Amino acid sequence: MKALEEKILKDGQVRPGHILKVDNFLNHQMDIAFINEIGKEFYRLFGDRPINKILTIEASGIGIACITAQYFNNVPVVFAKKAQSLNLDGSLYITQVKSYTHGGTKNVIMSKKFLSADDHVLIIDDFLANGCAVNGLLDIINEAGATLEGVGIVIEKGFQDGGKELRARGIDVKSLAIVKSMTDTDIEFEEQDD
């Protein structure tokens, strides 16, 4: 998605440790008109599939998933929580996810009443680096017996192995921008087919 690459070059910042900050339009302050275009693009890529649930992980993926859902006939968005709360009751799916940006490993939790073997799921998330968040969500999908229809990622760090490993397992991952390399002064993107 050329518009996304241009926005990353204009508004993104590279920080030490291969951190790409896009918090002024994607995952802290959200540019809704632009994220609306991201939702349309995910529908173009996955709209021919029988998706009846969109799954993400809190927090940054939630807004993107919600805007994307309107293009899939307003299917429900379900998200895995990173903390147990008093309003989570009943049977739960629980898996562990290592955070690239925050460090450490956390349990992610989701009520079993929101995902079942009848569901056809599209995973949506803001970033893909090592694939830990997506793998955690795949654990939940597998435990539920649901069907994965695809994984939609806004920005993939192609110089890390997450996307390659998922694709090698036959998972259909579509990233709107794939960062090939980053330095303090330059970001290079991989060429992609439409």
Beta strands, then each sheet from edge to edge (+ up, - down):
strand 1: 13-15
strand 2: 19-21
strand 3: 53-57
strand 4: 77-80
strand 5: 92-98
strand 6: 105-111
strand 7: 120-128
strand 8: 147-157
strand 9: 173-182
strand 10: 187-189
sheet 1: 1+ 2-
sheet 2: 4+ 3+ 7+ 8+ 9+ 10-
sheet 3: 5+ 6-
end
